[in-house]
Amino acid sequence: MRIMRYMKNSGICYGIVKGAIIYELEGDVFSQYQLTGSELPLEELKILAPCQPTKIVALGLNYRSHAEELKMKLPEDPLLFLKPSTSVIGPDENIVYPVMSRRVDYEAELGVVIGKEAKGVSEDKAEEYILGYTCFNDVTARDLQGKDKQFTRSKGFDTFAPMGPWIETELDPSNLKVESYLNGKLKQSGTTTDLVFPAFQLVSFISKVMTLLPGDVIATGTPAGIGPMQVGDTIDILVEGIGTLRNRVSEP
């Protein structure tokens, strides 16, 4: 099932996507909901980011190929950092190039959307706490990341967490292709089999550090092939079994 969040008559709604039609829901997609009976053409709706996370927990060096391209050792434990909720944008919204940066990179990732409060979860129970999965772009001001030696500024600008286009609830995250295309040209192509710490292990580990709330997102890391974007570029993030997240880069 694909769950989408969208704008309707100046209000925010959730629906189930089937082909080119949205079947509207009422209630809370993180607890109880039902169909309203309303059906809408997908092409007529403004699609929003599929959830409103209180936090995005992201991973550094979580693909072996990415660690290799950076010539860095694999971490012994998951390398965590946070992106703020204010960095979230949805499909077809603009990534704004910050004035203070001279290099802004794409990073294609699988996003894990938490479905219910998770604290101290065991790895064998982790799947029960996941609502589903989405495409994620961990946009990074690479020059500032190197300058600061930590990730808050370089990862935290407004518009630096594109996600979408929906949440896919029926997916095995263990072997999915993750790709990025810059202006239609393939830049990254990897699979989640290359993850150092896979999705269920991440949910368990992170839930023992901080409580994960419904709608929170784990950005699981990026494969090799990261690179810069320029104003006017279009970046597509593709995750097998989910779809395509498209955004453009704009001036401040």
C-alpha positions as a Python dict, from the first residue, in 0.01 Angstrom:
ca = {
    (1, 'M'): (0, 0, 0),
    (2, 'R'): (120, 348, -88),
    (3, 'I'): (21, 627, 152),
    (4, 'M'): (41, 983, 21),
    (5, 'R'): (4, 1319, 191),
    (6, 'Y'): (-134, 1600, -21),
    (7, 'M'): (-305, 1941, -28),
    (8, 'K'): (-679, 1966, -89),
    (9, 'N'): (-879, 2290, -65),
    (10, 'S'): (-607, 2448, 153),
    (11, 'G'): (-620, 2148, 388),
    (12, 'I'): (-379, 1858, 432),
    (13, 'C'): (-508, 1506, 364),
    (14, 'Y'): (-380, 1151, 343),
    (15, 'G'): (-480, 899, 81),
    (16, 'I'): (-395, 562, -67),
    (17, 'V'): (-240, 570, -414),
    (18, 'K'): (-358, 317, -671),
    (19, 'G'): (-237, 393, -1020),
    (20, 'A'): (-335, 750, -1105),
    (21, 'I'): (-605, 775, -837),
    (22, 'I'): (-593, 882, -471),
    (23, 'Y'): (-845, 723, -237),
    (24, 'E'): (-888, 969, 47),
    (25, 'L'): (-850, 864, 410),
    (26, 'E'): (-980, 1006, 734),
    (27, 'G'): (-832, 946, 1076),
    (28, 'D'): (-468, 896, 1171),
    (29, 'V'): (-248, 690, 938),
    (30, 'F'): (-29, 609, 1239),
    (31, 'S'): (-316, 451, 1434),
    (32, 'Q'): (-668, 413, 1292),
    (33, 'Y'): (-809, 538, 964),
    (34, 'Q'): (-1071, 456, 704),
    (35, 'L'): (-1158, 544, 348),
    (36, 'T'): (-1389, 843, 299),
    (37, 'G'): (-1519, 727, -38),
    (38, 'S'): (-1363, 1027, -213),
    (39, 'E'): (-1149, 951, -520),
    (40, 'L'): (-924, 1213, -679),
    (41, 'P'): (-694, 1221, -984),
    (42, 'L'): (-333, 1220, -872),
    (43, 'E'): (-229, 1471, -1139),
    (44, 'E'): (-459, 1740, -998),
    (45, 'L'): (-314, 1735, -646),
    (46, 'K'): (-18, 1908, -484),
    (47, 'I'): (182, 1626, -331),
    (48, 'L'): (347, 1699, 4),
    (49, 'A'): (624, 1527, 197),
    (50, 'P'): (464, 1199, 307),
    (51, 'C'): (499, 1268, 681),
    (52, 'Q'): (595, 1538, 930),
    (53, 'P'): (882, 1397, 1135),
    (54, 'T'): (976, 1544, 1471),
    (55, 'K'): (1330, 1449, 1373),
    (56, 'I'): (1524, 1282, 1096),
    (57, 'V'): (1794, 1046, 1218),
    (58, 'A'): (2049, 1008, 942),
    (59, 'L'): (2347, 777, 896),
    (60, 'G'): (2701, 853, 790),
    (61, 'L'): (2925, 601, 611),
    (62, 'N'): (2657, 333, 610),
    (63, 'Y'): (2734, 199, 261),
    (64, 'R'): (3060, 16, 215),
    (65, 'S'): (3097, 167, -133),
    (66, 'H'): (3058, 521, 2),
    (67, 'A'): (3315, 466, 276),
    (68, 'E'): (3551, 328, 13),
    (69, 'E'): (3513, 629, -217),
    (70, 'L'): (3590, 861, 78),
    (71, 'K'): (3880, 636, 184),
    (72, 'M'): (3737, 612, 535),
    (73, 'K'): (3711, 316, 771),
    (74, 'L'): (3374, 160, 833),
    (75, 'P'): (3222, 271, 1165),
    (76, 'E'): (3207, 20, 1449),
    (77, 'D'): (2866, 154, 1552),
    (78, 'P'): (2609, 344, 1345),
    (79, 'L'): (2730, 702, 1290),
    (80, 'L'): (2424, 911, 1370),
    (81, 'F'): (2338, 1274, 1304),
    (82, 'L'): (2012, 1470, 1301),
    (83, 'K'): (1840, 1680, 1039),
    (84, 'P'): (1572, 1920, 1167),
    (85, 'S'): (1205, 1897, 1080),
    (86, 'T'): (1235, 2239, 911),
    (87, 'S'): (1459, 2086, 642),
    (88, 'V'): (1175, 1870, 503),
    (89, 'I'): (1028, 1934, 158),
    (90, 'G'): (817, 1718, -71),
    (91, 'P'): (829, 1614, -437),
    (92, 'D'): (874, 1893, -694),
    (93, 'E'): (964, 2150, -428),
    (94, 'N'): (1288, 2341, -471),
    (95, 'I'): (1613, 2270, -293),
    (96, 'V'): (1740, 2619, -210),
    (97, 'Y'): (2114, 2670, -259),
    (98, 'P'): (2243, 2846, 56),
    (99, 'V'): (2434, 3171, 13),
    (100, 'M'): (2706, 3057, 254),
    (101, 'S'): (2788, 2736, 63),
    (102, 'R'): (2990, 2681, -254),
    (103, 'R'): (2917, 2309, -295),
    (104, 'V'): (2582, 2139, -239),
    (105, 'D'): (2562, 1762, -297),
    (106, 'Y'): (2288, 1505, -357),
    (107, 'E'): (2277, 1181, -156),
    (108, 'A'): (2023, 917, -261),
    (109, 'E'): (1887, 719, 32),
    (110, 'L'): (1617, 481, 150),
    (111, 'G'): (1407, 646, 420),
    (112, 'V'): (1245, 440, 696),
    (113, 'V'): (921, 589, 833),
    (114, 'I'): (843, 500, 1194),
    (115, 'G'): (484, 389, 1256),
    (116, 'K'): (459, 386, 1636),
    (117, 'E'): (661, 498, 1936),
    (118, 'A'): (981, 298, 1956),
    (119, 'K'): (1202, 287, 2265),
    (120, 'G'): (1450, 10, 2345),
    (121, 'V'): (1326, -207, 2058),
    (122, 'S'): (1496, -539, 1988),
    (123, 'E'): (1615, -604, 1634),
    (124, 'D'): (1381, -900, 1587),
    (125, 'K'): (1082, -675, 1673),
    (126, 'A'): (1198, -367, 1477),
    (127, 'E'): (981, -433, 1171),
    (128, 'E'): (670, -396, 1387),
    (129, 'Y'): (759, -30, 1448),
    (130, 'I'): (798, 63, 1080),
    (131, 'L'): (505, 206, 887),
    (132, 'G'): (691, 191, 557),
    (133, 'Y'): (961, 334, 334),
    (134, 'T'): (1017, 638, 116),
    (135, 'C'): (1279, 799, -109),
    (136, 'F'): (1509, 1045, 65),
    (137, 'N'): (1774, 1295, -48),
    (138, 'D'): (2025, 1384, 225),
    (139, 'V'): (2124, 1717, 70),
    (140, 'T'): (2461, 1830, 204),
    (141, 'A'): (2667, 2149, 191),
    (142, 'R'): (2987, 1954, 143),
    (143, 'D'): (3226, 2246, 186),
    (144, 'L'): (3070, 2338, 519),
    (145, 'Q'): (3073, 1977, 635),
    (146, 'G'): (3450, 1970, 594),
    (147, 'K'): (3492, 2309, 755),
    (148, 'D'): (3276, 2240, 1060),
    (149, 'K'): (3393, 1882, 1127),
    (150, 'Q'): (3037, 1798, 1232),
    (151, 'F'): (2713, 1787, 1038),
    (152, 'T'): (2455, 2021, 1192),
    (153, 'R'): (2500, 2318, 960),
    (154, 'S'): (2592, 2129, 644),
    (155, 'K'): (2292, 1895, 669),
    (156, 'G'): (2039, 2120, 839),
    (157, 'F'): (1950, 2400, 598),
    (158, 'D'): (1586, 2453, 510),
    (159, 'T'): (1492, 2234, 208),
    (160, 'F'): (1783, 1991, 270),
    (161, 'A'): (1558, 1689, 339),
    (162, 'P'): (1347, 1614, 31),
    (163, 'M'): (1138, 1300, 76),
    (164, 'G'): (856, 1121, -102),
    (165, 'P'): (660, 1077, -311),
    (166, 'W'): (474, 844, -71),
    (167, 'I'): (522, 580, 196),
    (168, 'E'): (532, 224, 65),
    (169, 'T'): (414, -7, 343),
    (170, 'E'): (471, -343, 173),
    (171, 'L'): (842, -367, 106),
    (172, 'D'): (1140, -578, 207),
    (173, 'P'): (1425, -328, 268),
    (174, 'S'): (1705, -584, 255),
    (175, 'N'): (1782, -576, -121),
    (176, 'L'): (1662, -260, -294),
    (177, 'K'): (1830, -61, -569),
    (178, 'V'): (1900, 302, -471),
    (179, 'E'): (1990, 548, -747),
    (180, 'S'): (2028, 916, -822),
    (181, 'Y'): (2003, 1092, -1159),
    (182, 'L'): (2130, 1446, -1207),
    (183, 'N'): (1964, 1610, -1508),
    (184, 'G'): (1876, 1262, -1630),
    (185, 'K'): (2230, 1121, -1598),
    (186, 'L'): (2290, 829, -1362),
    (187, 'K'): (2521, 930, -1076),
    (188, 'Q'): (2463, 673, -801),
    (189, 'S'): (2356, 310, -816),
    (190, 'G'): (2379, 77, -521),
    (191, 'T'): (2170, -174, -330),
    (192, 'T'): (2076, -197, 34),
    (193, 'T'): (2269, -525, 54),
    (194, 'D'): (2573, -292, 81),
    (195, 'L'): (2449, -131, 401),
    (196, 'V'): (2685, -170, 696),
    (197, 'F'): (2391, -152, 936),
    (198, 'P'): (2060, -258, 772),
    (199, 'A'): (1719, -105, 841),
    (200, 'F'): (1595, -326, 1125),
    (201, 'Q'): (1927, -302, 1308),
    (202, 'L'): (1914, 78, 1277),
    (203, 'V'): (1564, 100, 1424),
    (204, 'S'): (1676, -109, 1720),
    (205, 'F'): (2003, 78, 1776),
    (206, 'I'): (1854, 427, 1744),
    (207, 'S'): (1557, 342, 1968),
    (208, 'K'): (1807, 260, 2243),
    (209, 'V'): (1958, 608, 2206),
    (210, 'M'): (1642, 818, 2160),
    (211, 'T'): (1271, 755, 2144),
    (212, 'L'): (1144, 738, 1788),
    (213, 'L'): (798, 884, 1738),
    (214, 'P'): (534, 812, 1472),
    (215, 'G'): (636, 989, 1151),
    (216, 'D'): (1004, 1014, 1239),
    (217, 'V'): (1235, 917, 955),
    (218, 'I'): (1562, 725, 947),
    (219, 'A'): (1776, 815, 645),
    (220, 'T'): (1980, 498, 604),
    (221, 'G'): (2286, 632, 420),
    (222, 'T'): (2399, 678, 62),
    (223, 'P'): (2592, 462, -187),
    (224, 'A'): (2902, 575, -376),
    (225, 'G'): (2877, 846, -640),
    (226, 'I'): (2792, 1158, -441),
    (227, 'G'): (2851, 1485, -621),
    (228, 'P'): (2757, 1852, -654),
    (229, 'M'): (2441, 2015, -782),
    (230, 'Q'): (2406, 2361, -934),
    (231, 'V'): (2121, 2610, -947),
    (232, 'G'): (1884, 2496, -1224),
    (233, 'D'): (1969, 2126, -1189),
    (234, 'T'): (1707, 1855, -1149),
    (235, 'I'): (1784, 1566, -915),
    (236, 'D'): (1588, 1240, -916),
    (237, 'I'): (1614, 985, -634),
    (238, 'L'): (1488, 636, -724),
    (239, 'V'): (1435, 353, -478),
    (240, 'E'): (1325, 17, -611),
    (241, 'G'): (971, -70, -513),
    (242, 'I'): (887, 288, -414),
    (243, 'G'): (925, 525, -707),
    (244, 'T'): (1093, 854, -792),
    (245, 'L'): (1149, 1169, -589),
    (246, 'R'): (1221, 1472, -808),
    (247, 'N'): (1341, 1814, -696),
    (248, 'R'): (1509, 2114, -856),
    (249, 'V'): (1780, 2340, -724),
    (250, 'S'): (1698, 2708, -699),
    (251, 'E'): (1861, 3033, -599),
    (252, 'P'): (1804, 3161, -242),
}
